[in-house]
Amino acid sequence: MKTQTKPKPTRPLLARVGASRQVAIPKKLHDELGLAAGDLVEVERKGNQIVLTPKDIVEKGIAEGLEDLKKGRVYGPFTSVKDMLKSLHGAEKPQKKPKRAA
């Protein structure tokens, strides 16, 4: 999701409510707001209006980090700062986790 810009005055766009209560955001608005599939929006009722506000949630980044851990896309542990810096600058390949004794 890109940074939101000041909204331009436009005429209202229509969207149809589907059988399962889904509403498609018109392409023009979707593109202007930089939305992508899977992005989150906050849904609020203000009087007789439904307001959708794009949200960038920290938990999304945490989920991506946990997925990296599960798939082994991690480096370390390191025995020194020097070793960590070598890894950071690409001098070393990721270390495999030691196998546990059964």
C-alpha positions as CSV (number, residue, x, y, z in Angstrom):
1,M,0.0,0.0,0.0
2,K,1.5,3.3,-1.0
3,T,1.3,6.6,0.9
4,Q,-2.2,8.2,0.6
5,T,-2.4,11.5,-1.1
6,K,-5.0,14.3,-0.5
7,P,-8.3,13.1,-2.1
8,K,-9.3,14.8,-5.4
9,P,-12.9,16.0,-5.6
10,T,-14.7,13.5,-7.8
11,R,-18.2,12.4,-8.5
12,P,-19.3,9.4,-6.5
13,L,-18.6,5.9,-7.9
14,L,-21.1,3.0,-7.6
15,A,-20.3,-0.5,-6.3
16,R,-22.8,-3.4,-6.0
17,V,-23.1,-5.5,-2.8
18,G,-22.8,-9.1,-3.7
19,A,-24.7,-12.1,-2.4
20,S,-22.0,-12.7,0.3
21,R,-21.9,-9.0,1.4
22,Q,-18.8,-8.4,-0.7
23,V,-18.3,-5.0,-2.3
24,A,-15.7,-4.5,-5.0
25,I,-13.7,-1.2,-4.7
26,P,-13.8,0.6,-8.1
27,K,-10.5,0.2,-10.0
28,K,-9.9,4.0,-10.1
29,L,-10.0,4.3,-6.3
30,H,-8.2,1.0,-5.8
31,D,-5.3,2.3,-8.0
32,E,-5.3,5.8,-6.5
33,L,-4.9,4.3,-3.0
34,G,-2.3,1.8,-4.1
35,L,-4.3,-1.1,-2.7
36,A,-3.3,-4.7,-3.3
37,A,-5.0,-8.1,-2.8
38,G,-4.8,-9.0,0.9
39,D,-4.5,-5.4,2.2
40,L,-6.6,-4.6,5.2
41,V,-9.2,-1.8,5.4
42,E,-10.9,-0.5,8.5
43,V,-14.7,-0.5,8.2
44,E,-16.7,2.1,10.2
45,R,-20.3,3.3,10.2
46,K,-20.7,7.0,10.3
47,G,-24.4,7.8,10.4
48,N,-25.8,6.3,7.3
49,Q,-22.4,5.9,5.6
50,I,-19.9,3.1,5.5
51,V,-16.3,4.3,5.6
52,L,-13.4,2.1,4.5
53,T,-9.9,3.3,5.5
54,P,-6.8,1.5,4.3
55,K,-4.7,0.3,7.2
56,D,-1.1,-0.8,7.3
57,I,-0.9,-3.3,10.2
58,V,2.3,-4.2,12.0
59,E,1.2,-7.7,12.4
60,K,1.5,-8.2,8.7
61,G,5.3,-7.7,8.9
62,I,5.5,-10.0,11.9
63,A,3.7,-12.7,10.0
64,E,6.1,-12.3,7.1
65,G,9.0,-12.6,9.6
66,L,7.6,-15.7,11.2
67,E,7.2,-17.2,7.7
68,D,10.9,-16.5,7.0
69,L,11.8,-18.3,10.3
70,K,9.7,-21.3,9.3
71,K,11.3,-21.6,5.9
72,G,14.8,-21.2,7.3
73,R,15.5,-17.8,5.7
74,V,17.4,-16.7,8.7
75,Y,21.1,-16.2,9.6
76,G,22.9,-16.9,12.8
77,P,23.3,-17.5,15.7
78,F,26.6,-15.6,15.6
79,T,29.5,-15.9,18.1
80,S,30.7,-12.3,17.5
81,V,29.7,-9.0,16.0
82,K,32.4,-9.6,13.4
83,D,30.7,-12.8,12.3
84,M,27.3,-11.1,12.2
85,L,28.7,-8.3,10.0
86,K,30.3,-10.8,7.6
87,S,27.0,-12.4,7.2
88,L,25.2,-9.1,6.8
89,H,27.6,-8.1,4.0
90,G,27.2,-11.5,2.2
91,A,30.4,-13.1,3.1
92,E,28.7,-16.2,4.5
93,K,25.8,-18.4,3.6
94,P,22.9,-19.1,6.0
95,Q,23.8,-21.6,8.7
96,K,21.7,-24.8,9.0
97,K,20.2,-25.5,12.4
98,P,22.0,-28.2,14.3
99,K,20.0,-31.4,14.5
100,R,18.8,-32.4,17.9
101,A,19.8,-35.7,19.4
102,A,16.8,-38.1,19.6
